[in-house]
């Protein structure tokens, strides 16, 4: 399936305040391209999590649960505040640092996320997700060699094909963006035909890895842009298009990369890693 060819005008390639987000919940941030990004209105799960924590305010598990419920409604600013309050109770809790770092990535607070995730790595050095998100912080900051080191550690900690797939995807593009093409190719050697995903979301990364190996074409790789409020379709498109955009950047195809990144920003799920990364890359390419 082919993505519709975009008109190559400045507004399309570099959307600023020109790309809009619906307002249904609290304002979370103004993006680096000038768009106001909003959370979603509270739901019953969020209300229930608030009530449970109010009854037991120092329960770290309930603090984490509330932050996750807030993040599920794209209320990342509120989730960060919840985790910050939790860290006042349990300052060396690696889970709280991991979660806060995750939400700081969504808020485009990359330096703060890097600090939290580096501290989480010191406290919980055997948790894959810590190094995975630390890799993302480095990647968004343009620290591609450091991102590669973090994703390599995440891959080392993988205990399943799913962890291998997701970590390998980001490790490959980090090394590619760092100018280490030969090392990037070595990453693909572990992605044999026997590697299968069990998490439905990792199928997007596995397809990208097959593309990097030359086993599928761009036209077969890229899903159609989402229509309407279809979060799963948007996640599939954002993940795949961002990986493909990075591949194009590394292969000196900036024009095509801009098209892909710009198309991602036409969606609504501003908290996906592909959406965050597309803002970052378009800002760099200005």
HELIX and SHEET records of a PDB file:
HELIX    1   1 UNK A   10  UNK A   13  1                                   4    
HELIX    2   2 UNK A   44  UNK A   55  1                                  12    
HELIX    3   3 UNK A   60  UNK A   72  1                                  13    
HELIX    4   4 UNK A   76  UNK A   89  1                                  14    
HELIX    5   5 UNK A   94  UNK A  106  1                                  13    
HELIX    6   6 UNK A  110  UNK A  123  1                                  14    
HELIX    7   7 UNK A  128  UNK A  140  1                                  13    
HELIX    8   8 UNK A  144  UNK A  156  1                                  13    
HELIX    9   9 UNK A  161  UNK A  177  1                                  17    
HELIX   10  10 UNK A  181  UNK A  188  1                                   8    
HELIX   11  11 UNK A  202  UNK A  212  1                                  11    
HELIX   12  12 UNK A  218  UNK A  221  1                                   4    
HELIX   13  13 UNK A  231  UNK A  250  1                                  20    
HELIX   14  14 UNK A  254  UNK A  264  1                                  11    
HELIX   15  15 UNK A  273  UNK A  285  1                                  13    
SHEET    1   A 2 UNK A  27  UNK A  30  0                                        
SHEET    2   A 2 UNK A  36  UNK A  38 -1                                        
END                                                                             
